[in-house]
Amino acid sequence: MTLNKYLKGKTLSPITLLLIEKLKLFWENDEEFIVGVLVDLESDYERQQVIDFIDNGENVNYESIILLSLELCQQRENKR
């Protein structure tokens, strides 16, 4: 799924827009990666956690961002 198709009709918060821009800095041409991260994150709080992780700059790579987004999703699901 393309990023534009995923975002179509959605109202995007400033935090969501910031996260998209930060993800594009790493992998601009990998829209599936960006959509995959966004799908896992349900709230601005979760999105901000990923932004903070990226800004921290330690071990930031494709795999670690995906693992973090999956972990946040799993934590949320376990609370339900």
C-alpha positions as CSV (number, residue, x, y, z in Angstrom):
1,M,0.0,0.0,0.0
2,T,1.3,3.4,-0.8
3,L,1.7,6.1,1.8
4,N,-0.8,8.4,-0.1
5,K,-3.4,5.7,-0.3
6,Y,-3.0,4.9,3.5
7,L,-3.3,8.6,4.4
8,K,-6.2,9.4,2.1
9,G,-9.1,10.7,4.1
10,K,-7.3,10.7,7.4
11,T,-6.9,13.8,9.6
12,L,-3.2,13.9,10.5
13,S,-2.0,15.4,13.8
14,P,1.2,17.5,13.9
15,I,2.9,14.6,15.6
16,T,1.9,12.1,12.9
17,L,3.3,14.5,10.2
18,L,6.5,14.9,12.2
19,L,6.9,11.1,12.5
20,I,6.3,10.7,8.7
21,E,9.0,13.3,8.0
22,K,11.5,11.6,10.3
23,L,10.8,8.2,8.8
24,K,11.3,9.7,5.3
25,L,14.7,11.0,6.3
26,F,15.8,7.4,6.8
27,W,13.8,5.6,4.1
28,E,12.2,8.0,1.8
29,N,11.5,5.5,-1.0
30,D,10.2,2.7,1.3
31,E,6.6,3.7,1.7
32,E,5.7,0.2,2.9
33,F,8.1,0.6,5.8
34,I,6.5,4.0,6.7
35,V,2.9,2.6,6.4
36,G,3.9,-0.4,8.4
37,V,5.1,1.7,11.3
38,L,2.1,4.0,11.1
39,V,-0.4,1.1,11.2
40,D,1.2,-0.2,14.4
41,L,0.9,3.1,16.2
42,E,-2.6,4.0,17.3
43,S,-2.0,7.2,19.3
44,D,0.0,10.4,19.3
45,Y,1.6,9.2,22.5
46,E,2.9,6.0,20.7
47,R,4.0,8.1,17.7
48,Q,5.9,10.5,20.0
49,Q,7.7,7.5,21.6
50,V,9.0,6.5,18.2
51,I,10.0,10.2,17.4
52,D,11.9,10.3,20.8
53,F,13.6,7.0,19.9
54,I,14.7,8.4,16.6
55,D,15.8,11.7,18.1
56,N,17.8,9.9,20.8
57,G,19.9,8.4,17.9
58,E,21.1,5.2,19.6
59,N,20.8,2.1,17.4
60,V,18.3,3.7,15.1
61,N,17.8,1.6,12.0
62,Y,15.1,0.0,10.0
63,E,14.8,-3.0,12.2
64,S,14.8,-1.2,15.6
65,I,12.1,1.2,14.5
66,I,9.9,-1.7,13.3
67,L,10.5,-3.6,16.5
68,L,9.6,-0.6,18.6
69,S,6.4,0.0,16.8
70,L,5.5,-3.7,17.1
71,E,6.3,-3.6,20.8
72,L,4.1,-0.6,21.4
73,C,1.3,-2.2,19.5
74,Q,1.7,-5.4,21.6
75,Q,1.8,-3.5,24.9
76,R,-1.4,-1.7,23.9
77,E,-3.1,-5.0,22.9
78,N,-2.1,-6.7,26.2
79,K,-3.8,-3.9,28.1
80,R,-7.2,-4.6,26.4
